[in-house]
Amino acid sequence: MSITKELQNELITKFGRGDNDTGSSEVQCALFTHHIKNLTEHLKANKKDYQAKRGLLAFVVKRKRLLTYLKRTDHARYEKLIQELQLKGI
């Protein structure tokens, strides 16, 4: 299931710094987390969908790279994002 426009706008307003902030690390991590949850549910039902598994791993790597950057540059924003997304720290 892809992300709806309403859900995307909701995530952008919740995690963004401004109204049109779609490129900050927090927004991108939130969107990646939503995609990861959707792909995980899909893969539970379709175990042999290797293309979806490859896409899932790509999203995980992108999110980890962004979280590493955020942790290195602004640790307070990193901690806040980890708590809001309910992720384990890296």
N, CA, C and O atoms as a GROMACS GRO file, in nm:
protein
  360
    1MET      N    1   0.084  -0.118   0.000
    1MET     CA    2   0.000   0.000   0.000
    1MET      C    3   0.089   0.124   0.000
    1MET      O    4   0.180   0.137   0.082
    2SER      N    5   0.061   0.213  -0.092
    2SER     CA    6   0.140   0.335  -0.098
    2SER      C    7   0.086   0.437   0.000
    2SER      O    8  -0.023   0.421   0.056
    3ILE      N    9   0.160   0.541   0.020
    3ILE     CA   10   0.124   0.644   0.115
    3ILE      C   11   0.023   0.738   0.048
    3ILE      O   12   0.041   0.778  -0.067
    4THR      N   13  -0.082   0.773   0.120
    4THR     CA   14  -0.181   0.865   0.066
    4THR      C   15  -0.133   1.008   0.083
    4THR      O   16  -0.047   1.036   0.166
    5LYS      N   17  -0.189   1.097   0.004
    5LYS     CA   18  -0.150   1.238   0.009
    5LYS      C   19  -0.182   1.298   0.146
    5LYS      O   20  -0.106   1.380   0.197
    6GLU      N   21  -0.295   1.258   0.204
    6GLU     CA   22  -0.334   1.312   0.334
    6GLU      C   23  -0.237   1.269   0.443
    6GLU      O   24  -0.197   1.348   0.528
    7LEU      N   25  -0.200   1.140   0.440
    7LEU     CA   26  -0.106   1.090   0.540
    7LEU      C   27   0.031   1.153   0.523
    7LEU      O   28   0.099   1.184   0.621
    8GLN      N   29   0.072   1.172   0.398
    8GLN     CA   30   0.200   1.236   0.372
    8GLN      C   31   0.201   1.379   0.424
    8GLN      O   32   0.298   1.422   0.487
    9ASN      N   33   0.093   1.454   0.399
    9ASN     CA   34   0.085   1.591   0.450
    9ASN      C   35   0.082   1.594   0.602
    9ASN      O   36   0.138   1.684   0.664
   10GLU      N   37   0.016   1.495   0.664
   10GLU     CA   38   0.011   1.487   0.810
   10GLU      C   39   0.151   1.463   0.868
   10GLU      O   40   0.189   1.525   0.967
   11LEU      N   41   0.227   1.373   0.807
   11LEU     CA   42   0.363   1.346   0.853
   11LEU      C   43   0.453   1.468   0.833
   11LEU      O   44   0.538   1.496   0.917
   12ILE      N   45   0.433   1.539   0.722
   12ILE     CA   46   0.514   1.658   0.696
   12ILE      C   47   0.486   1.766   0.798
   12ILE      O   48   0.579   1.831   0.846
   13THR      N   49   0.359   1.788   0.832
   13THR     CA   50   0.328   1.891   0.931
   13THR      C   51   0.372   1.850   1.072
   13THR      O   52   0.409   1.936   1.152
   14LYS      N   53   0.368   1.721   1.101
   14LYS     CA   54   0.407   1.676   1.235
   14LYS      C   55   0.557   1.682   1.255
   14LYS      O   56   0.603   1.726   1.361
   15PHE      N   57   0.635   1.640   1.157
   15PHE     CA   58   0.780   1.630   1.174
   15PHE      C   59   0.857   1.745   1.108
   15PHE      O   60   0.976   1.762   1.136
   16GLY      N   61   0.792   1.822   1.022
   16GLY     CA   62   0.862   1.930   0.953
   16GLY      C   63   0.883   2.051   1.041
   16GLY      O   64   0.815   2.069   1.142
   17ARG      N   65   0.979   2.133   1.002
   17ARG     CA   66   1.008   2.255   1.077
   17ARG      C   67   0.918   2.370   1.033
   17ARG      O   68   0.896   2.464   1.109
   18GLY      N   69   0.866   2.363   0.911
   18GLY     CA   70   0.776   2.465   0.858
   18GLY      C   71   0.666   2.400   0.779
   18GLY      O   72   0.652   2.278   0.778
   19ASP      N   73   0.586   2.482   0.712
   19ASP     CA   74   0.473   2.429   0.636
   19ASP      C   75   0.516   2.352   0.512
   19ASP      O   76   0.459   2.249   0.479
   20ASN      N   77   0.617   2.403   0.444
   20ASN     CA   78   0.661   2.340   0.319
   20ASN      C   79   0.791   2.263   0.336
   20ASN      O   80   0.863   2.242   0.238
   21ASP      N   81   0.821   2.221   0.455
   21ASP     CA   82   0.946   2.150   0.481
   21ASP      C   83   0.927   2.001   0.452
   21ASP      O   84   0.873   1.927   0.534
   22THR      N   85   0.971   1.960   0.334
   22THR     CA   86   0.958   1.819   0.298
   22THR      C   87   1.093   1.750   0.290
   22THR      O   88   1.099   1.628   0.272
   23GLY      N   89   1.201   1.824   0.303
   23GLY     CA   90   1.332   1.767   0.281
   23GLY      C   91   1.416   1.750   0.405
   23GLY      O   92   1.529   1.699   0.396
   24SER      N   93   1.366   1.789   0.521
   24SER     CA   94   1.448   1.775   0.641
   24SER      C   95   1.463   1.628   0.677
   24SER      O   96   1.384   1.544   0.636
   25SER      N   97   1.565   1.600   0.753
   25SER     CA   98   1.595   1.462   0.790
   25SER      C   99   1.480   1.398   0.867
   25SER      O  100   1.452   1.280   0.850
   26GLU      N  101   1.414   1.477   0.952
   26GLU     CA  102   1.305   1.422   1.032
   26GLU      C  103   1.189   1.377   0.945
   26GLU      O  104   1.133   1.270   0.965
   27VAL      N  105   1.153   1.460   0.846
   27VAL     CA  106   1.041   1.426   0.758
   27VAL      C  107   1.075   1.304   0.674
   27VAL      O  108   0.993   1.213   0.660
   28GLN      N  109   1.195   1.301   0.620
   28GLN     CA  110   1.235   1.188   0.538
   28GLN      C  111   1.237   1.059   0.619
   28GLN      O  112   1.193   0.954   0.570
   29CYS      N  113   1.287   1.064   0.742
   29CYS     CA  114   1.288   0.944   0.826
   29CYS      C  115   1.148   0.898   0.859
   29CYS      O  116   1.121   0.778   0.863
   30ALA      N  117   1.057   0.992   0.884
   30ALA     CA  118   0.918   0.956   0.913
   30ALA      C  119   0.853   0.888   0.792
   30ALA      O  120   0.783   0.788   0.807
   31LEU      N  121   0.877   0.941   0.674
   31LEU     CA  122   0.821   0.881   0.553
   31LEU      C  123   0.882   0.743   0.526
   31LEU      O  124   0.812   0.650   0.489
   32PHE      N  125   1.013   0.731   0.545
   32PHE     CA  126   1.078   0.601   0.528
   32PHE      C  127   1.024   0.500   0.629
   32PHE      O  128   1.004   0.383   0.595
   33THR      N  129   1.000   0.544   0.752
   33THR     CA  130   0.948   0.453   0.855
   33THR      C  131   0.809   0.402   0.816
   33THR      O  132   0.778   0.285   0.836
   34HIS      N  133   0.727   0.490   0.761
   34HIS     CA  134   0.593   0.448   0.717
   34HIS      C  135   0.605   0.345   0.604
   34HIS      O  136   0.535   0.244   0.605
   35HIS      N  137   0.693   0.371   0.508
   35HIS     CA  138   0.713   0.275   0.398
   35HIS      C  139   0.766   0.142   0.451
   35HIS      O  140   0.725   0.036   0.403
   36ILE      N  141   0.856   0.147   0.547
   36ILE     CA  142   0.913   0.024   0.604
   36ILE      C  143   0.805  -0.058   0.673
   36ILE      O  144   0.802  -0.180   0.659
   37LYS      N  145   0.717   0.008   0.746
   37LYS     CA  146   0.608  -0.065   0.814
   37LYS      C  147   0.515  -0.129   0.713
   37LYS      O  148   0.473  -0.243   0.732
   38ASN      N  149   0.482  -0.057   0.604
   38ASN     CA  150   0.396  -0.114   0.501
   38ASN      C  151   0.461  -0.233   0.432
   38ASN      O  152   0.396  -0.336   0.411
   39LEU      N  153   0.588  -0.221   0.398
   39LEU     CA  154   0.656  -0.332   0.331
   39LEU      C  155   0.673  -0.451   0.423
   39LEU      O  156   0.668  -0.566   0.377
   40THR      N  157   0.692  -0.428   0.552
   40THR     CA  158   0.704  -0.538   0.647
   40THR      C  159   0.574  -0.617   0.654
   40THR      O  160   0.576  -0.741   0.655
   41GLU      N  161   0.462  -0.546   0.658
   41GLU     CA  162   0.332  -0.615   0.659
   41GLU      C  163   0.310  -0.691   0.529
   41GLU      O  164   0.257  -0.802   0.530
   42HIS      N  165   0.350  -0.633   0.418
   42HIS     CA  166   0.335  -0.700   0.289
   42HIS      C  167   0.418  -0.827   0.284
   42HIS      O  168   0.373  -0.930   0.233
   43LEU      N  169   0.540  -0.820   0.337
   43LEU     CA  170   0.629  -0.936   0.330
   43LEU      C  171   0.587  -1.047   0.426
   43LEU      O  172   0.624  -1.163   0.406
   44LYS      N  173   0.509  -1.014   0.529
   44LYS     CA  174   0.458  -1.120   0.616
   44LYS      C  175   0.360  -1.208   0.541
   44LYS      O  176   0.354  -1.329   0.564
   45ALA      N  177   0.284  -1.148   0.450
   45ALA     CA  178   0.187  -1.224   0.372
   45ALA      C  179   0.248  -1.284   0.246
   45ALA      O  180   0.203  -1.389   0.199
   46ASN      N  181   0.350  -1.220   0.190
   46ASN     CA  182   0.411  -1.263   0.064
   46ASN      C  183   0.560  -1.286   0.086
   46ASN      O  184   0.642  -1.200   0.055
   47LYS      N  185   0.592  -1.401   0.137
   47LYS     CA  186   0.729  -1.430   0.178
   47LYS      C  187   0.827  -1.436   0.061
   47LYS      O  188   0.946  -1.412   0.081
   48LYS      N  189   0.781  -1.469  -0.059
   48LYS     CA  190   0.871  -1.486  -0.171
   48LYS      C  191   0.879  -1.365  -0.263
   48LYS      O  192   0.930  -1.375  -0.374
   49ASP      N  193   0.830  -1.251  -0.218
   49ASP     CA  194   0.836  -1.129  -0.297
   49ASP      C  195   0.973  -1.065  -0.276
   49ASP      O  196   0.992  -0.980  -0.188
   50TYR      N  197   1.068  -1.107  -0.357
   50TYR     CA  198   1.206  -1.065  -0.338
   50TYR      C  199   1.228  -0.920  -0.379
   50TYR      O  200   1.317  -0.853  -0.326
   51GLN      N  201   1.149  -0.870  -0.473
   51GLN     CA  202   1.160  -0.730  -0.512
   51GLN      C  203   1.119  -0.638  -0.397
   51GLN      O  204   1.183  -0.536  -0.372
   52ALA      N  205   1.012  -0.676  -0.326
   52ALA     CA  206   0.969  -0.596  -0.212
   52ALA      C  207   1.072  -0.603  -0.099
   52ALA      O  208   1.094  -0.505  -0.028
   53LYS      N  209   1.134  -0.719  -0.083
   53LYS     CA  210   1.237  -0.733   0.019
   53LYS      C  211   1.356  -0.645  -0.012
   53LYS      O  212   1.414  -0.583   0.078
   54ARG      N  213   1.392  -0.638  -0.138
   54ARG     CA  214   1.503  -0.554  -0.179
   54ARG      C  215   1.470  -0.406  -0.155
   54ARG      O  216   1.554  -0.330  -0.109
   55GLY      N  217   1.346  -0.367  -0.187
   55GLY     CA  218   1.302  -0.230  -0.162
   55GLY      C  219   1.301  -0.197  -0.014
   55GLY      O  220   1.337  -0.087   0.027
   56LEU      N  221   1.259  -0.294   0.068
   56LEU     CA  222   1.258  -0.274   0.213
   56LEU      C  223   1.399  -0.249   0.265
   56LEU      O  224   1.421  -0.158   0.345
   57LEU      N  225   1.493  -0.329   0.220
   57LEU     CA  226   1.632  -0.311   0.264
   57LEU      C  227   1.687  -0.176   0.220
   57LEU      O  228   1.765  -0.114   0.292
   58ALA      N  229   1.647  -0.130   0.102
   58ALA     CA  230   1.693   0.000   0.055
   58ALA      C  231   1.639   0.112   0.145
   58ALA      O  232   1.712   0.205   0.179
   59PHE      N  233   1.512   0.103   0.184
   59PHE     CA  234   1.453   0.204   0.274
   59PHE      C  235   1.522   0.201   0.411
   59PHE      O  236   1.546   0.306   0.471
   60VAL      N  237   1.552   0.081   0.460
   60VAL     CA  238   1.618   0.070   0.591
   60VAL      C  239   1.756   0.136   0.587
   60VAL      O  240   1.794   0.206   0.680
   61VAL      N  241   1.830   0.113   0.478
   61VAL     CA  242   1.964   0.171   0.466
   61VAL      C  243   1.956   0.322   0.456
   61VAL      O  244   2.035   0.393   0.518
   62LYS      N  245   1.861   0.374   0.377
   62LYS     CA  246   1.845   0.519   0.364
   62LYS      C  247   1.810   0.583   0.498
   62LYS      O  248   1.866   0.687   0.534
   63ARG      N  249   1.718   0.520   0.570
   63ARG     CA  250   1.679   0.574   0.700
   63ARG      C  251   1.795   0.572   0.798
   63ARG      O  252   1.816   0.667   0.873
   64LYS      N  253   1.871   0.464   0.798
   64LYS     CA  254   1.985   0.455   0.888
   64LYS      C  255   2.089   0.562   0.856
   64LYS      O  256   2.147   0.621   0.947
   65ARG      N  257   2.113   0.586   0.729
   65ARG     CA  258   2.208   0.688   0.688
   65ARG      C  259   2.163   0.826   0.735
   65ARG      O  260   2.244   0.905   0.783
   66LEU      N  261   2.034   0.855   0.721
   66LEU     CA  262   1.982   0.984   0.767
   66LEU      C  263   1.990   0.997   0.919
   66LEU      O  264   2.023   1.103   0.971
   67LEU      N  265   1.958   0.888   0.990
   67LEU     CA  266   1.965   0.893   1.135
   67LEU      C  267   2.109   0.911   1.184
   67LEU      O  268   2.133   0.980   1.282
   68THR      N  269   2.203   0.849   1.116
   68THR     CA  270   2.343   0.866   1.152
   68THR      C  271   2.387   1.011   1.132
   68THR      O  272   2.458   1.067   1.216
   69TYR      N  273   2.344   1.071   1.022
   69TYR     CA  274   2.374   1.211   0.996
   69TYR      C  275   2.313   1.300   1.104
   69TYR      O  276   2.379   1.390   1.156
   70LEU      N  277   2.188   1.274   1.136
   70LEU     CA  278   2.119   1.356   1.236
   70LEU      C  279   2.183   1.340   1.373
   70LEU      O  280   2.193   1.437   1.448
   71LYS      N  281   2.225   1.221   1.407
   71LYS     CA  282   2.290   1.197   1.535
   71LYS      C  283   2.423   1.271   1.543
   71LYS      O  284   2.459   1.324   1.649
   72ARG      N  285   2.494   1.276   1.433
   72ARG     CA  286   2.624   1.342   1.430
   72ARG      C  287   2.609   1.495   1.435
   72ARG      O  288   2.691   1.562   1.498
   73THR      N  289   2.506   1.551   1.369
   73THR     CA  290   2.495   1.696   1.359
   73THR      C  291   2.416   1.758   1.473
   73THR      O  292   2.456   1.861   1.527
   74ASP      N  293   2.303   1.697   1.511
   74ASP     CA  294   2.218   1.755   1.616
   74ASP      C  295   2.157   1.642   1.699
   74ASP      O  296   2.054   1.585   1.664
   75HIS      N  297   2.224   1.611   1.809
   75HIS     CA  298   2.187   1.496   1.890
   75HIS      C  299   2.049   1.512   1.956
   75HIS      O  300   1.978   1.414   1.975
   76ALA      N  301   2.011   1.634   1.991
   76ALA     CA  302   1.880   1.657   2.054
   76ALA      C  303   1.766   1.626   1.958
   76ALA      O  304   1.669   1.561   1.996
   77ARG      N  305   1.778   1.670   1.834
   77ARG     CA  306   1.675   1.640   1.734
   77ARG      C  307   1.671   1.490   1.706
   77ARG      O  308   1.563   1.435   1.682
   78TYR      N  309   1.786   1.425   1.708
   78TYR     CA  310   1.793   1.281   1.686
   78TYR      C  311   1.717   1.206   1.796
   78TYR      O  312   1.637   1.117   1.768
   79GLU      N  313   1.743   1.243   1.921
   79GLU     CA  314   1.676   1.177   2.034
   79GLU      C  315   1.525   1.197   2.028
   79GLU      O  316   1.448   1.104   2.054
   80LYS      N  317   1.482   1.319   1.995
   80LYS     CA  318   1.339   1.349   1.986
   80LYS      C  319   1.274   1.265   1.875
   80LYS      O  320   1.164   1.212   1.894
   81LEU      N  321   1.341   1.254   1.761
   81LEU     CA  322   1.287   1.178   1.649
   81LEU      C  323   1.278   1.029   1.682
   81LEU      O  324   1.179   0.964   1.648
   82ILE      N  325   1.379   0.976   1.748
   82ILE     CA  326   1.380   0.834   1.786
   82ILE      C  327   1.261   0.804   1.878
   82ILE      O  328   1.196   0.701   1.864
   83GLN      N  329   1.234   0.894   1.971
   83GLN     CA  330   1.122   0.872   2.064
   83GLN      C  331   0.988   0.883   1.993
   83GLN      O  332   0.898   0.804   2.020
   84GLU      N  333   0.973   0.981   1.902
   84GLU     CA  334   0.846   0.998   1.834
   84GLU      C  335   0.816   0.884   1.737
   84GLU      O  336   0.701   0.843   1.721
   85LEU      N  337   0.920   0.832   1.672
   85LEU     CA  338   0.899   0.722   1.577
   85LEU      C  339   0.903   0.586   1.644
   85LEU      O  340   0.876   0.484   1.580
   86GLN      N  341   0.937   0.583   1.772
   86GLN     CA  342   0.947   0.460   1.852
   86GLN      C  343   1.046   0.363   1.789
   86GLN      O  344   1.015   0.247   1.764
   87LEU      N  345   1.167   0.414   1.765
   87LEU     CA  346   1.274   0.333   1.708
   87LEU      C  347   1.379   0.308   1.812
   87LEU      O  348   1.387   0.379   1.912
   88LYS      N  349   1.459   0.208   1.789
   88LYS     CA  350   1.576   0.185   1.873
   88LYS      C  351   1.687   0.275   1.824
   88LYS      O  352   1.695   0.304   1.704
   89GLY      N  353   1.772   0.320   1.912
   89GLY     CA  354   1.884   0.403   1.871
   89GLY      C  355   1.986   0.323   1.793
   89GLY      O  356   1.996   0.201   1.809
   90ILE      N  357   2.060   0.392   1.709
   90ILE     CA  358   2.162   0.321   1.630
   90ILE      C  359   2.298   0.338   1.694
   90ILE      O  360   2.397   0.287   1.643
   0.00000   0.00000   0.00000
